[in-house]
């Protein structure tokens, strides 16, 4: 069963770049992460502007908020 996640961030955000770089090596064949640029939507900026980068697990809506490390992210990805 495929595990789906969303990483909310924006271009030019060094923390978002760090989060994405941290997550990429943790991906497995049954795990997908869609990166969403919040700057493309006023409502997303309003909702997530102060929280990015933020990783959301789509199955249950759980969030992993920055700062997180590789171990925390790995556990979060496995919990799905």
Secondary structure in CASP SS format (residue, H / E / C, confidence):
PFRMAT SS
TARGET T0000
AUTHOR 0000-0000-0000
METHOD secondary structure of the structure
MODEL  1
X C 1.00
X C 1.00
X E 1.00
X E 1.00
X E 1.00
X E 1.00
X E 1.00
X E 1.00
X E 1.00
X C 1.00
X C 1.00
X C 1.00
X C 1.00
X H 1.00
X H 1.00
X H 1.00
X H 1.00
X H 1.00
X H 1.00
X H 1.00
X H 1.00
X H 1.00
X H 1.00
X H 1.00
X C 1.00
X C 1.00
X C 1.00
X C 1.00
X C 1.00
X C 1.00
X E 1.00
X E 1.00
X E 1.00
X E 1.00
X E 1.00
X E 1.00
X E 1.00
X H 1.00
X H 1.00
X H 1.00
X C 1.00
X H 1.00
X H 1.00
X H 1.00
X H 1.00
X H 1.00
X H 1.00
X H 1.00
X C 1.00
X C 1.00
X C 1.00
X C 1.00
X C 1.00
X E 1.00
X E 1.00
X E 1.00
X E 1.00
X C 1.00
X C 1.00
X C 1.00
X C 1.00
X C 1.00
X E 1.00
X E 1.00
X E 1.00
X C 1.00
X C 1.00
X C 1.00
X C 1.00
X H 1.00
X H 1.00
X H 1.00
X H 1.00
X H 1.00
X H 1.00
X H 1.00
X H 1.00
X H 1.00
X C 1.00
X C 1.00
END
